[in-house]
Amino acid sequence: RPLKIEPTAFSSDKTHLLLLKRRFGSSWVYSSKLTTFYLDVLTEIRSTSTTFEHKNALATGVG
């Protein structure tokens, strides 16, 4: 089992490894609000030890 390693805090001048975009007209534009919200949810899941063990999850648009 891997060791539990605390995440490194992101500094505001670094680009996230994940960038979420919103549809704007016929193009897609980066949304810092969506990206931050999504990363905050992932951090909350990790910090509360939420697990998806023995549960079904549907991941869409990940292919």
C-alpha positions in Angstrom: 0.0 0.0 0.0 1.4 3.4 -0.9 2.5 5.8 1.8 0.1 8.7 2.5 1.8 11.9 1.2 0.5 15.3 1.9 -0.2 17.3 -1.2 2.0 20.3 -2.1 0.1 23.6 -2.0 -0.3 25.3 -5.3 1.0 28.8 -5.4 -1.1 31.4 -7.2 1.5 31.9 -9.9 1.5 28.2 -11.0 -0.7 26.7 -13.7 -2.9 23.9 -12.5 -2.5 20.5 -14.2 -6.2 20.4 -14.7 -7.9 23.2 -16.6 -11.7 23.2 -16.9 -13.4 25.1 -19.7 -16.9 26.4 -20.4 -18.6 26.8 -23.8 -18.7 30.4 -24.9 -20.4 30.8 -28.2 -18.7 28.3 -30.6 -15.4 28.1 -28.6 -14.3 26.9 -25.2 -12.7 29.3 -22.6 -10.8 28.4 -19.4 -12.8 28.9 -16.2 -10.8 29.5 -13.1 -14.0 29.4 -11.1 -14.9 25.8 -12.3 -11.3 24.6 -12.0 -11.0 25.9 -8.4 -14.3 24.5 -7.4 -13.5 21.1 -8.8 -10.0 21.0 -7.2 -11.6 22.1 -3.9 -14.1 19.2 -4.1 -11.2 16.7 -4.8 -9.3 18.1 -1.8 -12.4 17.7 0.4 -12.9 14.1 -0.7 -9.2 13.4 0.1 -9.2 15.2 3.5 -12.4 13.5 4.7 -11.2 10.0 3.5 -14.2 9.6 1.3 -14.0 6.4 -0.6 -15.9 5.0 -3.6 -15.2 1.4 -2.5 -18.2 -0.9 -3.1 -20.0 1.9 -5.0 -20.8 2.5 -8.6 -19.6 5.7 -10.2 -20.3 7.0 -13.7 -17.6 9.0 -15.3 -18.7 10.7 -18.5 -16.6 12.6 -21.0 -13.3 11.1 -19.9 -12.4 9.2 -23.0 
